Amino acid sequence: MSAHDTTAGPRRANADALPSEAVPSEAVLSELDTPQGRADPYPVYARLRELAPVYCAQAGPVYLTRYDDCVAVIRDPSMRAQNAQWMDTVRPGWRDHPGMRITTESFLFRDPPDHTRLRRLVSATFTQRQAESLRDFVADRIERVLDLVADAGGDGGVVDLHEILAAMLPIAVVGKVIGVPEADQPLLREPLEGLRLAVDGSRDDATVEVIDRAATALLAYFADLVARRRRDPRDDLASALAARGDFSGEGAAGGHQLTGGHQLTGGHQLTADELLQALILIFSAGIESMVDLLLNGVAALFAEPSQADLLRAAPALAARAVEETLRFDAPVQAMGRITAADVVIGGVRVPAGRLVLLMLGAANRDPARFAVPDTFDLRRTGVTPLSFGGGIHHCLGAPLARLQAAMFLPAVLARFPGLAPAGPPARRGLVLRGFARFPVTIR
C-alpha cells in the first residue's frame, strides 16, 4: 500500500479490537502534559506511533498518529463533529456556559444539513480570489509591523514579536473582512485570549470562569456591531450576515445572551445566535491560529539558518515555506471526530460514539508520508499537510492564512538580515500550538 492509499481507513467494523500496548502507550501519552512535551511534542508523537498508531485509551479518546489514518477519517462522511448532542452525553451542563456554547454551537461543530447551510453563508468571503483582493492591505499592514519592530529594536533592544503581530497584523486583516473597526480591535484582544482557553485550556472552575467572561464580552461586542450594521450596512461580512439573520425572537442580538435558537422565519437563513457564533468563530480563529502560524514559521527558520538564508535569496520559495511550516509545526495540532457507527481504523475496531483525535502534528511528521520528517526543508516538494483539516470542515480561512504567511516570512527576513532570537520564547498550548512571548533582536 502506498503512502497515499487510504483504503485501510475507516470501514464498518466486523472484527474485535486488536490488542494494544495500553500501559506503555498511556505513559507516553502522559508526557504531552509535561513542560518538555508541550515544548516539543514531536518525539512523543513518534513514540506513540511506534507503540500504537491507533491507540484506544482506556477511558478516553482514540488517538491517530499516522497520516493515512487521519486522511481517511477526515474524508469519511459518516464521521461526525463534536456536536451539541455528543456534548450532552460527555459534559452535561455545558449549555450553562456561554464560552462552551459559542464554540460548540458554531458551524465548526455542526453536521449537515446545518453545517452546510451555515458554511455556505460565509464561504464566498474566503475564496482565493477574495484573499488576493486583500493583498495590498496585507502588504501595508506588514510594513507597519516591520516599522514597529525597527523602532522598538533599533537601539539593540529586545522586541516581543508576538505582541506586535498580535496587535497589528491578523487582527487587522480579519477585522477588515468582518467589519470590526480598527479603533475597536485593541479592546477585543483580552477576551480573545480568554476564549482561546476553550480549545486549549483546562476545565477547572477558574479557567471556565475566564472563558465565560471572554465569551460574554465578545457576544456583547458583536451583538452591538450587528445592530450597527443593520442600521448602516457596509461592505463587510457582518453586514452580509445581518441581512440574512432572523431577529424576530428574543436573545443574542438584543440581550447579548444566547437563547438556544428559535425556528427561522420567512426567508431568513440563520438565527441571531448562529450569526453571533459565526462571527466570533471566524474572528477568533483568524487571529489566534494566524499569529501561531507566523511565529512557528519564524521559529523554524531560526532553528535552520540555512533555510532562512535560502528564503532570503529566493523569496519565490515563500509558498513552500508556508506549506513546510504548516507541516513541520502546525498551529492546530489536533482535531476531533465522533464515530457514528462501529468502524475499523488502521486495523483497530472503534465503537460508535467514540471521540477520535486526529493528531495532525503527528500525521504531518509521519515518515511513511514525508522523508526525513523532522527536518525543516524548503526544497521539499509535494507537501500536503493536514493542518487545515479537510473534507466538509476544511478551514475556510486557509487562502487568507497562506497569503499573510507567504508575504510576511520573506518580508521580515529581508528587512532584518540580523533578526535573531533573544532568549527562549514562551511556548503555549498543545492543541493550539504557538507562543505567548517571542523575544527577538534585529541587530
C-alpha positions in Angstrom: 0.0 0.0 0.0 1.4 3.4 -1.0 1.6 6.3 1.4 -1.3 7.9 -0.4 -3.6 4.9 -0.2 -6.4 5.4 2.3 -8.3 2.1 1.7 -7.2 0.9 5.1 -9.1 3.8 6.7 -12.5 3.7 8.5 -14.9 1.0 7.4 -17.7 -0.9 9.0 -16.4 -2.9 11.9 -16.6 -6.7 11.6 -13.8 -7.7 14.0 -12.9 -7.4 17.6 -10.3 -4.7 18.6 -6.8 -5.7 18.1 -4.6 -5.8 21.3 -3.0 -2.5 22.2 0.1 -1.8 24.2 -2.1 0.1 26.6 0.2 0.7 29.5 3.3 1.9 27.7 1.2 4.0 25.3 -0.6 5.7 28.2 2.7 6.5 29.8 4.0 8.0 26.5 0.8 10.0 26.0 1.0 11.4 29.5 4.3 13.1 28.5 2.4 15.5 26.3 1.2 17.2 29.5 4.7 17.9 30.8 6.7 21.0 30.2 9.0 19.1 27.9 6.1 17.5 26.0 4.4 20.9 25.5 7.7 22.4 24.3 8.4 19.7 21.8 5.6 17.1 21.4 7.0 15.5 18.2 9.3 12.9 19.9 6.2 11.9 21.9 4.1 11.6 18.8 6.8 9.4 17.2 7.0 7.0 20.2 3.2 6.7 20.3 3.1 6.0 16.6 5.6 3.2 17.0 3.7 1.7 20.0 0.1 2.0 18.9 -0.6 4.2 15.9 -4.3 3.8 16.6 -4.4 4.0 20.4 -7.7 3.4 22.2 -7.2 5.0 25.6 -8.9 3.0 28.4 -11.3 5.8 29.3 -10.8 8.5 26.7 -10.4 9.2 23.0 -8.8 7.2 20.2 -5.5 8.8 19.1 -4.4 8.6 15.5 -0.8 9.4 14.6 -0.4 8.1 11.1 -1.0 10.3 8.1 -3.1 7.8 6.1 -5.4 7.1 9.1 -6.0 10.8 9.7 -6.8 11.4 6.0 -9.2 8.6 5.9 -11.2 9.9 8.9 -11.1 13.4 7.5 -12.6 12.2 4.2 -15.2 9.9 5.7 -18.6 11.5 5.5 -20.0 9.2 8.2 -17.8 10.8 10.9 -19.5 13.4 13.0 -18.4 16.6 14.5 -18.1 17.1 18.3 -21.7 18.4 18.1 -24.1 19.5 20.8 -25.8 16.1 21.1 -22.5 14.4 21.8 -21.5 17.1 24.3 -24.8 16.4 26.1 -23.5 12.9 26.8 -20.0 13.7 27.8 -20.3 17.1 29.5 -23.7 17.7 31.0 -24.3 21.3 31.9 -22.2 22.7 29.2 -25.1 24.8 27.9 -24.9 26.8 31.1 -21.6 28.3 30.0 -21.5 30.9 27.2 -17.9 30.0 26.4 -18.7 26.4 25.6 -21.9 27.4 23.7 -20.4 29.9 21.3 -17.8 27.3 20.2 -19.8 24.0 20.4 -22.9 25.5 18.7 -20.9 27.2 15.9 -20.9 25.7 12.4 -17.4 24.2 13.0 -19.0 21.7 15.4 -22.2 21.0 13.4 -23.0 18.3 10.9 -25.1 18.6 7.7 -27.6 20.0 7.0 -27.0 22.8 9.5 -23.3 22.9 8.8 -23.9 23.1 5.0 -26.4 25.9 5.4 -24.2 28.0 7.7 -20.9 27.4 6.0 -22.4 28.4 2.6 -23.3 31.8 4.0 -19.7 32.7 4.8 -17.7 30.7 2.3 -17.8 33.2 -0.5 -15.9 35.6 1.7 -12.9 33.3 2.0 -12.1 32.3 -1.6 -8.7 32.5 -3.1 -9.9 35.5 -5.2 -11.2 37.3 -2.1 -7.9 36.7 -0.4 -5.9 38.1 -3.3 -8.1 41.2 -3.2 -6.6 41.9 0.2 -3.0 41.7 -0.9 -2.3 45.4 -0.9 -4.0 45.8 2.6 -1.9 42.9 3.9 1.3 44.4 2.4 0.5 47.7 4.1 0.0 46.1 7.5 3.1 44.0 7.2 5.1 47.2 6.5 3.6 48.8 9.6 4.6 45.7 11.7 8.1 45.9 10.4 8.3 49.6 11.1 7.3 49.0 14.7 9.9 46.2 15.0 12.5 48.6 13.6 11.5 51.4 16.0 11.4 49.1 19.1 14.6 47.2 18.3 16.7 49.8 16.5 18.8 50.5 19.6 19.6 46.9 20.0 16.8 46.3 22.5 14.7 43.2 22.7 11.4 43.2 20.8 8.4 40.9 21.5 7.4 39.9 18.0 4.3 38.1 19.4 3.0 41.3 20.9 3.5 43.3 17.7 2.0 40.7 15.4 -1.0 40.0 17.7 -1.8 43.7 17.9 -1.2 44.7 14.2 -1.5 42.0 11.5 -4.0 39.2 11.7 -6.5 41.2 13.8 -6.4 44.0 11.3 -6.9 41.6 8.3 -9.8 39.6 9.7 -11.2 42.8 11.2 -11.4 44.3 7.8 -13.1 41.2 6.4 -15.7 41.1 9.2 -16.1 44.8 9.6 -14.6 45.3 13.1 -13.4 49.0 13.2 -9.7 49.4 13.8 -10.4 51.5 16.9 -12.3 48.6 18.4 -9.7 45.9 17.8 -7.4 46.5 20.8 -10.4 46.2 23.1 -11.0 42.6 21.9 -7.6 41.2 22.5 -8.1 40.3 26.1 -11.4 38.4 25.5 -9.8 36.7 22.5 -7.0 35.4 24.8 -9.6 34.1 27.2 -11.7 32.3 24.5 -8.6 30.5 23.3 -8.7 28.5 26.5 -12.0 27.0 25.4 -9.9 25.0 22.9 -6.6 24.6 24.7 -7.2 25.1 28.4 -8.1 23.0 31.4 -11.6 22.7 32.6 -11.1 23.8 36.2 -13.6 26.3 37.6 -11.2 29.3 37.3 -10.5 28.6 33.7 -14.2 28.1 32.8 -14.9 31.4 34.5 -12.3 33.2 32.4 -13.7 31.6 29.2 -17.2 32.6 30.1 -16.3 36.2 30.8 -14.5 36.3 27.5 -17.4 34.8 25.6 -19.9 37.3 27.3 -17.7 40.2 26.3 -17.4 39.0 22.7 -21.1 38.3 22.5 -21.9 41.8 23.7 -19.5 43.4 21.3 -20.6 41.5 18.2 -24.3 42.0 19.1 -23.7 45.7 19.1 -21.7 45.5 15.8 -24.5 43.6 14.1 -27.1 46.2 15.4 -24.9 48.9 13.9 -24.6 47.1 10.6 -28.4 46.5 10.4 -28.8 50.3 10.7 -25.9 51.2 8.4 -24.8 48.3 6.2 -21.2 48.3 4.9 -19.2 46.1 2.5 -18.2 43.5 5.1 -19.2 40.1 6.4 -21.1 41.4 9.5 -23.4 43.4 7.2 -23.9 40.5 4.8 -24.8 38.1 7.6 -27.0 40.6 9.3 -29.1 40.9 6.2 -29.7 37.1 6.4 -30.4 36.9 10.1 -33.7 36.4 11.8 -34.1 38.8 14.7 -37.8 38.2 15.4 -37.1 36.4 18.6 -35.5 37.5 21.9 -31.9 36.7 22.5 -28.4 37.2 21.3 -28.8 40.2 19.0 -30.8 42.1 21.6 -29.8 41.0 25.0 -26.4 39.6 24.4 -27.4 36.2 25.8 -27.6 33.0 23.8 -31.1 31.6 23.8 -30.7 28.2 22.2 -32.1 29.5 18.9 -35.6 29.8 17.6 -37.0 28.5 14.4 -36.1 30.5 11.3 -39.0 32.6 9.9 -39.6 33.9 6.4 -36.7 33.9 4.1 -34.1 34.2 6.8 -31.1 31.8 6.7 -29.6 32.0 10.2 -30.8 32.8 13.7 -29.4 35.6 15.8 -27.4 33.1 17.9 -26.0 31.5 14.8 -25.0 34.9 13.4 -23.0 35.9 16.5 -21.4 32.4 16.9 -20.2 32.5 13.3 -18.7 36.0 13.6 -16.9 35.2 16.9 -15.6 31.9 15.5 -14.2 33.5 12.3 -12.8 36.4 14.2 -11.0 34.4 16.9 -9.8 31.6 14.6 -8.5 34.1 12.1 -6.3 35.8 14.7 -5.1 33.2 17.2 -4.0 30.5 14.8 -2.6 33.0 12.3 -0.3 34.5 14.9 0.8 31.0 15.8 1.5 30.1 12.1 3.6 33.2 11.6 5.7 32.7 14.7 6.1 28.9 14.2 7.5 29.8 10.8 10.0 32.3 12.2 11.0 29.8 14.9 11.6 27.1 12.3 13.7 29.5 10.3 15.7 30.4 13.4 16.4 26.8 14.1 17.6 26.2 10.5 19.6 29.3 9.5 20.4 27.7 6.1 16.7 27.7 5.3 16.4 31.4 6.3 19.3 32.2 4.0 17.6 30.3 1.2 14.4 32.2 1.6 16.2 35.5 1.7 18.0 34.6 -1.5 14.9 33.2 -3.2 11.7 34.9 -1.9 9.8 32.9 -4.6 10.1 30.0 -2.2 7.6 31.7 0.2 4.7 29.4 -0.7 6.9 26.4 0.0 8.0 28.0 3.3 4.4 28.3 4.3 3.5 24.7 3.5 6.6 23.4 5.2 5.8 25.5 8.3 2.3 24.0 8.3 3.7 20.6 8.1 6.6 21.0 10.4 4.9 22.8 13.3 1.2 23.1 12.7 -0.6 25.8 14.7 -3.5 23.4 15.1 -2.2 20.1 16.4 -5.3 18.0 16.7 -9.0 17.8 15.7 -11.8 15.5 16.8 -14.4 13.4 15.1 -17.1 11.2 16.5 -17.8 7.7 15.2 -21.4 7.4 14.1 -21.2 3.6 13.9 -18.6 0.9 14.8 -15.7 1.3 12.4 -12.2 -0.2 11.9 -9.4 2.4 11.7 -6.0 1.1 10.8 -7.0 -2.4 11.8 -8.4 -1.4 15.2 -12.1 -1.6 16.0 -13.5 1.6 17.3 -17.1 1.5 18.7 -19.8 4.0 17.8 -20.0 7.2 19.8 -16.2 7.3 20.4 -14.1 10.5 20.1 -11.3 10.1 17.6 -8.5 12.6 17.9 -6.6 13.2 14.7 -3.1 14.2 15.9 -2.4 16.4 12.9 1.1 17.4 14.2 2.0 13.7 14.3 0.5 13.0 10.9 2.4 15.8 9.4 5.7 14.1 10.5 4.8 10.6 9.6 7.9 9.1 8.0 5.6 6.9 5.8 4.4 10.0 4.1 7.3 12.5 4.5 11.0 11.7 4.0 13.2 12.9 6.9 10.1 14.4 8.6 11.9 16.1 11.5 13.9 18.3 9.1 12.6 21.7 8.1 13.4 21.9 4.3 12.1 24.5 1.9 13.2 22.3 -1.0 10.7 19.7 -0.1 8.0 19.2 -2.8 4.6 17.6 -2.8 3.9 18.8 0.7 0.2 18.2 1.6 0.0 18.9 5.4 -3.3 18.2 7.2 -3.0 21.4 9.3 -6.2 23.0 7.8 -8.1 19.8 8.1 -10.1 18.6 5.1 -13.5 17.4 3.9 -16.5 19.5 4.6 -14.8 21.1 7.6 -11.7 22.2 5.7 -10.5 25.6 7.2 -12.4 28.4 5.5 -9.6 30.9 6.2 -6.8 28.8 4.6 -6.3 31.0 1.5 -6.1 34.2 3.6 -3.8 32.5 6.1 -1.5 31.3 3.3 -1.4 34.8 1.8 -0.4 36.5 5.0 2.3 34.0 5.9 3.7 33.9 2.3 4.0 37.7 2.4 5.3 38.1 6.0 8.0 35.5 6.2 10.2 36.7 3.3 9.5 40.3 4.2 10.7 40.1 7.8 13.9 38.2 6.7 14.6 40.8 4.0 14.0 43.8 6.3 16.1 42.4 9.1 19.1 40.4 8.0 20.3 40.3 11.6 17.0 39.0 13.0 17.8 36.6 15.8 16.2 35.1 18.9 16.8 37.0 22.2 16.5 34.3 24.8 14.0 31.4 24.9 10.5 32.2 23.8 7.5 31.2 25.9 5.6 28.3 24.3 1.9 27.8 24.9 -0.7 25.4 24.0 -0.9 21.8 22.9 -4.0 21.7 20.6 -3.3 25.3 19.6 0.5 25.4 19.4 2.1 28.8 19.4 3.9 31.3 21.6 2.8 33.7 24.4 6.1 35.6 24.0 8.7 35.7 21.2 11.7 37.9 22.0 13.9 38.9 19.1 16.7 41.4 18.3 17.2 42.9 14.8 21.0 43.6 15.0 
